[in-house]
């Protein structure tokens, strides 16, 4: 099963967890310092909440499609490249308290999209140093999609 991911950067993590728990009738699947994610069955959604700056409004961090296998990430990479979209791939990268394989593309409005598989847990929120993920203010080039805000 694939599902769409929506990652939001929120000023009040605890208040946001309480709100989304009520909205979707579900508790977070994972809680870590400054981070929570919900694995919603209906509608199929991975909602990621990342603690932002107090007092700032909530904003979109990034979008994604969670898939079940690394082979699906590889197939998405080939398909997106064949469509002429610049891609950036990462394998065994630690980000968002998970080890992941992923491919990044950037939408026409600068919005970062990832197709990813979670391979295991990790002890850190931040990305590996060579990751496209979680890079504030990165600009788009022909070879590397932008992570317009930050990600995870």
OpenMM code with the backbone's topology and positions (N, CA, C; nanometers):
from openmm import Vec3, app, unit

residues = "UNK UNK UNK UNK UNK UNK UNK UNK UNK UNK UNK UNK UNK UNK UNK UNK UNK UNK UNK UNK UNK UNK UNK UNK UNK UNK UNK UNK UNK UNK UNK UNK UNK UNK UNK UNK UNK UNK UNK UNK UNK UNK UNK UNK UNK UNK UNK UNK UNK UNK UNK UNK UNK UNK UNK UNK UNK UNK UNK UNK UNK UNK UNK UNK UNK UNK UNK UNK UNK UNK UNK UNK UNK UNK UNK UNK UNK UNK UNK UNK UNK UNK UNK UNK UNK UNK UNK UNK UNK UNK UNK UNK UNK UNK UNK UNK UNK UNK UNK UNK UNK UNK UNK UNK UNK UNK UNK UNK UNK UNK UNK UNK UNK UNK UNK UNK UNK UNK UNK UNK UNK UNK UNK UNK UNK UNK UNK UNK UNK UNK UNK UNK UNK UNK UNK UNK UNK UNK UNK UNK UNK UNK UNK UNK UNK UNK UNK UNK UNK UNK UNK UNK".split()
positions = [
    Vec3(0.0835, -0.1179, 0.0000),
    Vec3(0.0000, 0.0000, 0.0000),
    Vec3(0.0882, 0.1246, 0.0000),
    Vec3(0.0657, 0.2140, -0.0908),
    Vec3(0.1306, 0.3445, -0.0907),
    Vec3(0.0374, 0.4435, -0.0247),
    Vec3(0.0952, 0.5518, 0.0277),
    Vec3(0.0117, 0.6587, 0.0825),
    Vec3(0.0851, 0.7908, 0.0665),
    Vec3(0.0086, 0.8966, 0.0556),
    Vec3(0.0645, 1.0303, 0.0427),
    Vec3(0.1135, 1.0762, 0.1794),
    Vec3(0.2250, 1.1475, 0.1792),
    Vec3(0.2796, 1.2055, 0.3012),
    Vec3(0.2663, 1.3568, 0.2951),
    Vec3(0.2247, 1.4161, 0.4050),
    Vec3(0.2199, 1.5602, 0.4221),
    Vec3(0.3006, 1.5916, 0.5463),
    Vec3(0.4092, 1.6662, 0.5314),
    Vec3(0.4918, 1.7062, 0.6450),
    Vec3(0.4684, 1.8536, 0.6727),
    Vec3(0.4303, 1.8838, 0.7951),
    Vec3(0.4024, 2.0203, 0.8363),
    Vec3(0.5026, 2.0640, 0.9423),
    Vec3(0.5482, 2.1861, 0.9322),
    Vec3(0.6327, 2.2462, 1.0353),
    Vec3(0.5388, 2.3278, 1.1237),
    Vec3(0.5306, 2.2908, 1.2527),
    Vec3(0.4324, 2.3480, 1.3442),
    Vec3(0.4996, 2.4201, 1.4609),
    Vec3(0.4422, 2.5311, 1.5045),
    Vec3(0.4973, 2.6071, 1.6163),
    Vec3(0.4690, 2.5393, 1.7498),
    Vec3(0.3543, 2.4729, 1.7604),
    Vec3(0.3114, 2.4097, 1.8855),
    Vec3(0.2926, 2.2604, 1.8598),
    Vec3(0.3979, 2.1842, 1.8813),
    Vec3(0.3923, 2.0409, 1.8523),
    Vec3(0.2857, 1.9709, 1.9369),
    Vec3(0.2831, 1.9967, 2.0663),
    Vec3(0.1867, 1.9277, 2.1532),
    Vec3(0.0428, 1.9636, 2.1162),
    Vec3(0.0167, 2.0901, 2.0899),
    Vec3(-0.1167, 2.1311, 2.0480),
    Vec3(-0.1552, 2.0698, 1.9147),
    Vec3(-0.0580, 2.0605, 1.8230),
    Vec3(-0.0840, 2.0007, 1.6917),
    Vec3(-0.1101, 1.8514, 1.7040),
    Vec3(-0.0341, 1.7825, 1.7875),
    Vec3(-0.0585, 1.6393, 1.8099),
    Vec3(-0.1985, 1.6198, 1.8653),
    Vec3(-0.2381, 1.7007, 1.9617),
    Vec3(-0.3726, 1.6894, 2.0190),
    Vec3(-0.4795, 1.7138, 1.9127),
    Vec3(-0.4620, 1.8181, 1.8308),
    Vec3(-0.5589, 1.8491, 1.7261),
    Vec3(-0.5705, 1.7353, 1.6249),
    Vec3(-0.4572, 1.6900, 1.5698),
    Vec3(-0.4628, 1.5865, 1.4656),
    Vec3(-0.5054, 1.4511, 1.5213),
    Vec3(-0.4790, 1.4255, 1.6483),
    Vec3(-0.5302, 1.3031, 1.7114),
    Vec3(-0.6827, 1.3041, 1.7109),
    Vec3(-0.7404, 1.4205, 1.7411),
    Vec3(-0.8868, 1.4332, 1.7395),
    Vec3(-0.9408, 1.4309, 1.5976),
    Vec3(-0.8755, 1.5038, 1.5056),
    Vec3(-0.9229, 1.5116, 1.3677),
    Vec3(-0.9289, 1.3740, 1.3022),
    Vec3(-0.8232, 1.2954, 1.3183),
    Vec3(-0.8157, 1.1654, 1.2510),
    Vec3(-0.8544, 1.0482, 1.3404),
    Vec3(-0.8839, 1.0743, 1.4684),
    Vec3(-0.9218, 0.9656, 1.5592),
    Vec3(-0.8105, 0.8641, 1.5763),
    Vec3(-0.6862, 0.9119, 1.5817),
    Vec3(-0.5709, 0.8226, 1.5925),
    Vec3(-0.4600, 0.8913, 1.6705),
    Vec3(-0.3812, 0.8127, 1.7390),
    Vec3(-0.2636, 0.8627, 1.8099),
    Vec3(-0.1419, 0.8537, 1.7179),
    Vec3(-0.0373, 0.9297, 1.7459),
    Vec3(0.0831, 0.9211, 1.6631),
    Vec3(0.1414, 0.7800, 1.6610),
    Vec3(0.1931, 0.7417, 1.5445),
    Vec3(0.2609, 0.6124, 1.5309),
    Vec3(0.4035, 0.6207, 1.5859),
    Vec3(0.4615, 0.7425, 1.5829),
    Vec3(0.5975, 0.7631, 1.6327),
    Vec3(0.6059, 0.9005, 1.6968),
    Vec3(0.6658, 0.9060, 1.8169),
    Vec3(0.6923, 1.0327, 1.8862),
    Vec3(0.8396, 1.0357, 1.9238),
    Vec3(0.9037, 1.1465, 1.8913),
    Vec3(1.0422, 1.1712, 1.9292),
    Vec3(1.0528, 1.3199, 1.9621),
    Vec3(1.1619, 1.3642, 2.0216),
    Vec3(1.1755, 1.5069, 2.0522),
    Vec3(1.1592, 1.5932, 1.9266),
    Vec3(1.0640, 1.6859, 1.9314),
    Vec3(1.0407, 1.7767, 1.8201),
    Vec3(0.9752, 1.7140, 1.6992),
    Vec3(0.9165, 1.5956, 1.7135),
    Vec3(0.8694, 1.5198, 1.5973),
    Vec3(0.7557, 1.4258, 1.6361),
    Vec3(0.6586, 1.4139, 1.5481),
    Vec3(0.5525, 1.3132, 1.5620),
    Vec3(0.5060, 1.2758, 1.4223),
    Vec3(0.4700, 1.1494, 1.4026),
    Vec3(0.4054, 1.1149, 1.2762),
    Vec3(0.2867, 1.0242, 1.3013),
    Vec3(0.1888, 1.0396, 1.2157),
    Vec3(0.0655, 0.9622, 1.2210),
    Vec3(0.0607, 0.8751, 1.0961),
    Vec3(0.0275, 0.7494, 1.1114),
    Vec3(0.0062, 0.6586, 0.9988),
    Vec3(-0.1449, 0.6363, 0.9900),
    Vec3(-0.2117, 0.7213, 0.9170),
    Vec3(-0.3579, 0.7212, 0.9098),
    Vec3(-0.4040, 0.6173, 0.8079),
    Vec3(-0.4952, 0.5301, 0.8506),
    Vec3(-0.5459, 0.4263, 0.7604),
    Vec3(-0.6514, 0.4822, 0.6653),
    Vec3(-0.7376, 0.5689, 0.7164),
    Vec3(-0.8454, 0.6234, 0.6342),
    Vec3(-0.8625, 0.7714, 0.6621),
    Vec3(-0.8351, 0.8601, 0.5713),
    Vec3(-0.7793, 0.8338, 0.4391),
    Vec3(-0.6319, 0.7951, 0.4510),
    Vec3(-0.5804, 0.7156, 0.3562),
    Vec3(-0.4408, 0.6727, 0.3659),
    Vec3(-0.3467, 0.7939, 0.3596),
    Vec3(-0.2850, 0.8243, 0.4730),
    Vec3(-0.2031, 0.9449, 0.4843),
    Vec3(-0.0943, 0.9241, 0.5873),
    Vec3(0.0248, 0.9671, 0.5567),
    Vec3(0.1321, 0.9777, 0.6549),
    Vec3(0.1433, 1.1253, 0.6871),
    Vec3(0.1021, 1.1652, 0.8061),
    Vec3(0.1089, 1.3032, 0.8503),
    Vec3(0.2285, 1.3172, 0.9420),
    Vec3(0.3227, 1.4026, 0.9047),
    Vec3(0.4446, 1.4249, 0.9818),
    Vec3(0.4393, 1.5661, 1.0385),
    Vec3(0.4629, 1.5780, 1.1679),
    Vec3(0.4682, 1.7078, 1.2346),
    Vec3(0.6101, 1.7289, 1.2845),
    Vec3(0.6704, 1.8405, 1.2445),
    Vec3(0.8068, 1.8741, 1.2836),
    Vec3(0.8010, 2.0062, 1.3585),
    Vec3(0.8592, 2.0078, 1.4765),
    Vec3(0.8550, 2.1291, 1.5569),
    Vec3(0.9276, 2.2425, 1.4866),
    Vec3(0.8583, 2.3542, 1.4737),
    Vec3(0.9138, 2.4731, 1.4095),
    Vec3(0.9480, 2.5787, 1.5127),
    Vec3(0.9369, 2.7032, 1.4731),
    Vec3(0.9706, 2.8166, 1.5579),
    Vec3(0.8444, 2.8639, 1.6295),
    Vec3(0.8514, 2.8779, 1.7623),
    Vec3(0.7334, 2.9243, 1.8368),
    Vec3(0.6814, 3.0562, 1.7810),
    Vec3(0.5481, 3.0644, 1.7691),
    Vec3(0.4837, 3.1859, 1.7228),
    Vec3(0.4682, 3.1960, 1.5723),
    Vec3(0.5382, 3.1140, 1.4959),
    Vec3(0.5224, 3.1171, 1.3500),
    Vec3(0.4053, 3.0291, 1.3085),
    Vec3(0.3344, 3.0673, 1.2014),
    Vec3(0.2236, 2.9836, 1.1551),
    Vec3(0.2757, 2.8512, 1.0984),
    Vec3(0.1894, 2.7523, 1.1030),
    Vec3(0.2206, 2.6230, 1.0426),
    Vec3(0.2406, 2.6409, 0.8931),
    Vec3(0.3385, 2.5713, 0.8374),
    Vec3(0.3580, 2.5733, 0.6925),
    Vec3(0.4006, 2.4365, 0.6428),
    Vec3(0.3775, 2.4153, 0.5140),
    Vec3(0.4164, 2.2894, 0.4537),
    Vec3(0.5678, 2.2789, 0.4545),
    Vec3(0.6165, 2.1632, 0.4925),
    Vec3(0.7590, 2.1362, 0.4915),
    Vec3(0.7960, 2.0658, 0.3610),
    Vec3(0.7311, 1.9532, 0.3338),
    Vec3(0.7514, 1.8814, 0.2086),
    Vec3(0.6375, 1.7822, 0.1892),
    Vec3(0.6331, 1.7223, 0.0710),
    Vec3(0.5320, 1.6239, 0.0346),
    Vec3(0.6019, 1.4945, -0.0020),
    Vec3(0.5299, 1.3850, 0.0033),
    Vec3(0.5931, 1.2590, -0.0319),
    Vec3(0.4932, 1.1510, -0.0634),
    Vec3(0.5481, 1.0413, -0.1115),
    Vec3(0.4728, 0.9183, -0.1320),
    Vec3(0.5535, 0.8084, -0.0647),
    Vec3(0.4950, 0.7488, 0.0385),
    Vec3(0.5602, 0.6377, 0.1070),
    Vec3(0.5247, 0.5088, 0.0348),
    Vec3(0.6255, 0.4317, -0.0001),
    Vec3(0.6047, 0.3026, -0.0658),
    Vec3(0.6580, 0.1916, 0.0248),
    Vec3(0.6352, 0.0691, -0.0141),
    Vec3(0.6666, -0.0446, 0.0723),
    Vec3(0.8061, -0.1032, 0.0536),
    Vec3(0.8669, -0.0844, -0.0653),
    Vec3(0.9943, -0.1506, -0.0919),
    Vec3(1.0942, -0.0566, -0.1595),
    Vec3(1.2219, -0.0890, -0.1439),
    Vec3(1.3277, -0.0147, -0.2127),
    Vec3(1.3146, -0.0303, -0.3642),
    Vec3(1.2655, -0.1440, -0.4114),
    Vec3(1.2443, -0.1633, -0.5551),
    Vec3(1.1440, -0.0618, -0.6101),
    Vec3(1.0440, -0.0258, -0.5312),
    Vec3(0.9467, 0.0747, -0.5747),
    Vec3(1.0115, 0.2130, -0.5841),
    Vec3(1.1063, 0.2421, -0.4958),
    Vec3(1.1794, 0.3690, -0.5043),
    Vec3(1.2643, 0.3696, -0.6314),
    Vec3(1.3312, 0.2587, -0.6592),
    Vec3(1.4129, 0.2470, -0.7804),
    Vec3(1.3265, 0.2647, -0.9051),
    Vec3(1.2105, 0.2014, -0.9064),
    Vec3(1.1202, 0.2139, -1.0219),
    Vec3(1.0710, 0.3580, -1.0363),
    Vec3(1.0399, 0.4239, -0.9255),
    Vec3(0.9959, 0.5640, -0.9313),
    Vec3(1.1079, 0.6524, -0.9845),
    Vec3(1.2303, 0.6257, -0.9431),
    Vec3(1.3456, 0.7033, -0.9902),
    Vec3(1.3583, 0.6918, -1.1417),
    Vec3(1.3501, 0.5703, -1.1930),
    Vec3(1.3612, 0.5482, -1.3381),
    Vec3(1.2457, 0.6161, -1.4120),
    Vec3(1.1247, 0.6029, -1.3602),
    Vec3(1.0081, 0.6626, -1.4249),
    Vec3(1.0172, 0.8148, -1.4274),
    Vec3(1.0544, 0.8755, -1.3153),
    Vec3(1.0637, 1.0214, -1.3079),
    Vec3(1.1746, 1.0749, -1.3982),
    Vec3(1.2881, 1.0068, -1.4009),
    Vec3(1.3981, 1.0479, -1.4890),
    Vec3(1.3575, 1.0344, -1.6348),
    Vec3(1.2843, 0.9265, -1.6684),
    Vec3(1.2380, 0.9071, -1.8062),
    Vec3(1.1395, 1.0174, -1.8476),
    Vec3(1.0695, 1.0751, -1.7500),
    Vec3(0.9783, 1.1862, -1.7762),
    Vec3(1.0532, 1.3192, -1.7886),
    Vec3(1.1840, 1.3151, -1.7710),
    Vec3(1.2653, 1.4354, -1.7849),
    Vec3(1.2771, 1.5191, -1.6586),
    Vec3(1.2358, 1.4644, -1.5448),
    Vec3(1.2458, 1.5384, -1.4194),
    Vec3(1.3823, 1.5163, -1.3552),
    Vec3(1.4493, 1.6231, -1.3125),
    Vec3(1.5744, 1.6060, -1.2380),
    Vec3(1.5459, 1.5337, -1.1070),
    Vec3(1.6267, 1.4353, -1.0742),
    Vec3(1.6073, 1.3579, -0.9526),
    Vec3(1.7333, 1.3611, -0.8673),
    Vec3(1.7153, 1.3419, -0.7398),
    Vec3(1.8255, 1.3250, -0.6453),
    Vec3(1.7906, 1.2042, -0.5597),
    Vec3(1.8785, 1.1053, -0.5571),
    Vec3(1.8504, 0.9837, -0.4819),
    Vec3(1.9360, 0.9774, -0.3558),
    Vec3(1.8826, 0.9072, -0.2594),
    Vec3(1.9529, 0.8823, -0.1338),
    Vec3(1.9259, 0.7382, -0.0944),
    Vec3(2.0294, 0.6705, -0.0486),
    Vec3(2.0144, 0.5330, -0.0009),
    Vec3(2.0657, 0.5242, 0.1410),
    Vec3(1.9925, 0.4521, 0.2228),
    Vec3(2.0300, 0.4314, 0.3634),
    Vec3(2.0598, 0.5624, 0.4353),
    Vec3(1.9802, 0.6651, 0.4075),
    Vec3(1.9982, 0.7935, 0.4739),
    Vec3(1.9142, 0.7976, 0.6012),
    Vec3(1.9698, 0.8573, 0.7056),
    Vec3(1.8974, 0.8730, 0.8315),
    Vec3(1.8354, 1.0112, 0.8340),
    Vec3(1.7039, 1.0141, 0.8480),
    Vec3(1.6295, 1.1399, 0.8487),
    Vec3(1.4950, 1.1104, 0.9133),
    Vec3(1.4449, 1.2023, 0.9924),
    Vec3(1.3114, 1.1859, 1.0527),
    Vec3(1.3010, 1.0603, 1.1388),
    Vec3(1.4049, 1.0319, 1.2121),
    Vec3(1.4076, 0.9164, 1.2999),
    Vec3(1.3859, 0.7857, 1.2253),
    Vec3(1.4300, 0.7809, 1.0989),
    Vec3(1.4156, 0.6598, 1.0185),
    Vec3(1.5328, 0.6486, 0.9214),
    Vec3(1.5640, 0.5249, 0.8842),
    Vec3(1.6595, 0.4976, 0.7769),
    Vec3(1.5764, 0.4756, 0.6518),
    Vec3(1.6102, 0.5486, 0.5442),
    Vec3(1.5254, 0.5485, 0.4260),
    Vec3(1.6077, 0.5429, 0.2980),
    Vec3(1.5465, 0.4886, 0.1941),
    Vec3(1.5897, 0.5094, 0.0558),
    Vec3(1.4859, 0.6014, -0.0037),
    Vec3(1.5307, 0.6987, -0.0885),
    Vec3(1.4345, 0.7943, -0.1432),
    Vec3(1.4863, 0.8570, -0.2706),
    Vec3(1.3921, 0.9118, -0.3438),
    Vec3(1.4230, 0.9948, -0.4601),
    Vec3(1.3455, 1.1246, -0.4436),
    Vec3(1.4128, 1.2367, -0.4744),
    Vec3(1.3534, 1.3699, -0.4645),
    Vec3(1.3319, 1.4289, -0.6022),
    Vec3(1.2208, 1.4980, -0.6184),
    Vec3(1.1948, 1.5831, -0.7345),
    Vec3(1.1332, 1.7125, -0.6809),
    Vec3(1.1342, 1.8162, -0.7630),
    Vec3(1.0789, 1.9442, -0.7215),
    Vec3(0.9675, 1.9844, -0.8160),
    Vec3(0.8521, 2.0195, -0.7579),
    Vec3(0.7379, 2.0632, -0.8364),
    Vec3(0.7597, 2.2019, -0.8939),
    Vec3(0.6711, 2.2454, -0.9830),
    Vec3(0.6889, 2.3730, -1.0516),
    Vec3(0.6831, 2.4939, -0.9597),
    Vec3(0.6247, 2.4799, -0.8420),
    Vec3(0.6202, 2.5898, -0.7461),
    Vec3(0.7319, 2.5837, -0.6436),
    Vec3(0.8287, 2.4943, -0.6660),
    Vec3(0.9395, 2.4791, -0.5735),
    Vec3(0.9126, 2.3817, -0.4611),
    Vec3(0.7994, 2.3120, -0.4665),
    Vec3(0.7641, 2.2205, -0.3588),
    Vec3(0.8424, 2.0890, -0.3711),
    Vec3(0.9117, 2.0494, -0.2619),
    Vec3(0.9879, 1.9251, -0.2642),
    Vec3(0.8968, 1.8031, -0.2451),
    Vec3(0.9153, 1.7042, -0.3304),
    Vec3(0.8444, 1.5760, -0.3234),
    Vec3(0.9468, 1.4648, -0.3093),
    Vec3(0.9171, 1.3691, -0.2235),
    Vec3(1.0008, 1.2502, -0.2121),
    Vec3(0.9150, 1.1256, -0.2319),
    Vec3(0.9742, 1.0250, -0.2946),
    Vec3(0.9187, 0.8897, -0.2955),
    Vec3(1.0166, 0.8103, -0.2111),
    Vec3(0.9680, 0.7459, -0.1057),
    Vec3(1.0600, 0.6867, -0.0090),
    Vec3(1.0054, 0.5580, 0.0511),
    Vec3(1.0984, 0.4792, 0.1049),
    Vec3(1.0658, 0.3610, 0.1825),
    Vec3(1.1393, 0.3722, 0.3159),
    Vec3(1.0706, 0.3416, 0.4242),
    Vec3(1.1326, 0.3368, 0.5563),
    Vec3(1.1889, 0.1968, 0.5750),
    Vec3(1.3197, 0.1912, 0.6012),
    Vec3(1.3884, 0.0624, 0.6162),
    Vec3(1.4134, 0.0246, 0.7618),
    Vec3(1.4019, 0.1228, 0.8519),
    Vec3(1.4249, 0.0966, 0.9931),
    Vec3(1.4231, 0.2261, 1.0717),
    Vec3(1.4390, 0.2145, 1.2021),
    Vec3(1.4425, 0.3311, 1.2896),
    Vec3(1.5825, 0.3907, 1.2946),
    Vec3(1.5892, 0.5185, 1.3263),
    Vec3(1.7150, 0.5883, 1.3507),
    Vec3(1.6967, 0.6743, 1.4752),
    Vec3(1.8055, 0.7143, 1.5358),
    Vec3(1.8005, 0.7909, 1.6599),
    Vec3(1.8060, 0.9413, 1.6388),
    Vec3(1.8027, 0.9871, 1.5123),
    Vec3(1.8168, 1.1307, 1.4867),
    Vec3(1.7050, 1.1831, 1.3980),
    Vec3(1.6705, 1.3103, 1.4184),
    Vec3(1.5748, 1.3786, 1.3322),
    Vec3(1.6453, 1.4327, 1.2090),
    Vec3(1.7637, 1.4910, 1.2302),
    Vec3(1.8363, 1.5565, 1.1213),
    Vec3(1.8890, 1.4567, 1.0208),
    Vec3(1.9142, 1.5083, 0.9033),
    Vec3(1.9614, 1.4288, 0.7912),
    Vec3(2.1097, 1.3982, 0.8005),
    Vec3(2.1512, 1.3070, 0.7182),
    Vec3(2.2939, 1.2851, 0.6976),
    Vec3(2.3500, 1.4073, 0.6246),
    Vec3(2.4777, 1.4345, 0.6395),
    Vec3(2.5358, 1.5558, 0.5813),
    Vec3(2.5250, 1.5623, 0.4306),
    Vec3(2.5232, 1.4506, 0.3615),
    Vec3(2.5161, 1.4534, 0.2154),
    Vec3(2.3743, 1.4373, 0.1621),
    Vec3(2.2740, 1.4512, 0.2485),
    Vec3(2.1351, 1.4313, 0.2098),
    Vec3(2.0739, 1.5583, 0.1531),
    Vec3(1.9830, 1.5416, 0.0570),
    Vec3(1.9026, 1.6529, 0.0065),
    Vec3(1.8027, 1.6951, 0.1136),
    Vec3(1.7615, 1.6017, 0.1953),
    Vec3(1.6624, 1.6247, 0.2992),
    Vec3(1.7120, 1.7261, 0.4022),
    Vec3(1.6189, 1.8040, 0.4522),
    Vec3(1.6447, 1.8936, 0.5652),
    Vec3(1.7507, 1.9986, 0.5360),
    Vec3(1.7508, 2.0534, 0.4158),
    Vec3(1.8485, 2.1543, 0.3781),
    Vec3(1.7776, 2.2867, 0.3561),
    Vec3(1.7686, 2.3710, 0.4575),
    Vec3(1.6942, 2.4958, 0.4418),
    Vec3(1.7491, 2.5814, 0.3287),
    Vec3(1.6576, 2.6355, 0.2489),
    Vec3(1.6950, 2.7329, 0.1491),
    Vec3(1.7782, 2.6825, 0.0338),
    Vec3(1.7851, 2.5522, 0.0122),
    Vec3(1.8609, 2.4992, -0.0996),
    Vec3(1.7936, 2.5404, -0.2292),
    Vec3(1.8710, 2.5760, -0.3283),
    Vec3(1.8112, 2.6167, -0.4552),
    Vec3(1.8105, 2.5010, -0.5527),
    Vec3(1.7184, 2.5084, -0.6465),
    Vec3(1.7059, 2.4047, -0.7466),
    Vec3(1.8121, 2.4220, -0.8540),
    Vec3(1.8751, 2.3109, -0.8922),
    Vec3(1.9654, 2.3097, -1.0063),
    Vec3(1.9162, 2.2040, -1.1014),
    Vec3(1.9804, 2.1899, -1.2154),
    Vec3(1.9385, 2.0875, -1.3098),
    Vec3(1.9558, 1.9475, -1.2537),
    Vec3(2.0487, 1.9297, -1.1619),
    Vec3(2.0782, 1.7956, -1.1125),
    Vec3(2.0161, 1.7670, -0.9768),
    Vec3(1.9905, 1.8686, -0.8959),
    Vec3(1.9471, 1.8434, -0.7613),
    Vec3(1.8198, 1.9209, -0.7297),
    Vec3(1.7106, 1.8490, -0.6981),
    Vec3(1.5890, 1.9177, -0.6574),
    Vec3(1.6102, 1.9930, -0.5274),
    Vec3(1.5289, 2.0926, -0.5068),
    Vec3(1.5366, 2.1743, -0.3862),
    Vec3(1.4526, 2.1142, -0.2754),
    Vec3(1.5017, 2.1221, -0.1559),
    Vec3(1.4183, 2.1008, -0.0381),
    Vec3(1.3843, 2.2427, 0.0081),
    Vec3(1.2788, 2.2982, -0.0450),
    Vec3(1.2505, 2.4415, -0.0355),
    Vec3(1.2477, 2.4903, 0.1081),
    Vec3(1.1861, 2.4199, 0.1959),
    Vec3(1.1873, 2.4616, 0.3360),
    Vec3(1.2920, 2.3764, 0.4052),
    Vec3(1.2500, 2.2680, 0.4607),
    Vec3(1.3356, 2.1627, 0.5106),
    Vec3(1.2502, 2.0392, 0.5040),
    Vec3(1.3055, 1.9244, 0.5323),
    Vec3(1.2212, 1.8062, 0.5251),
    Vec3(1.2511, 1.7112, 0.6372),
    Vec3(1.1793, 1.6070, 0.6413),
    Vec3(1.1898, 1.4958, 0.7340),
    Vec3(1.0518, 1.4497, 0.7646),
] * unit.nanometer
topology = app.Topology()
chain = topology.addChain("A")
for resn in residues:
    res = topology.addResidue(resn, chain)
    for name in ("N", "CA", "C"):
        topology.addAtom(name, app.Element.getBySymbol(name[0]), res)
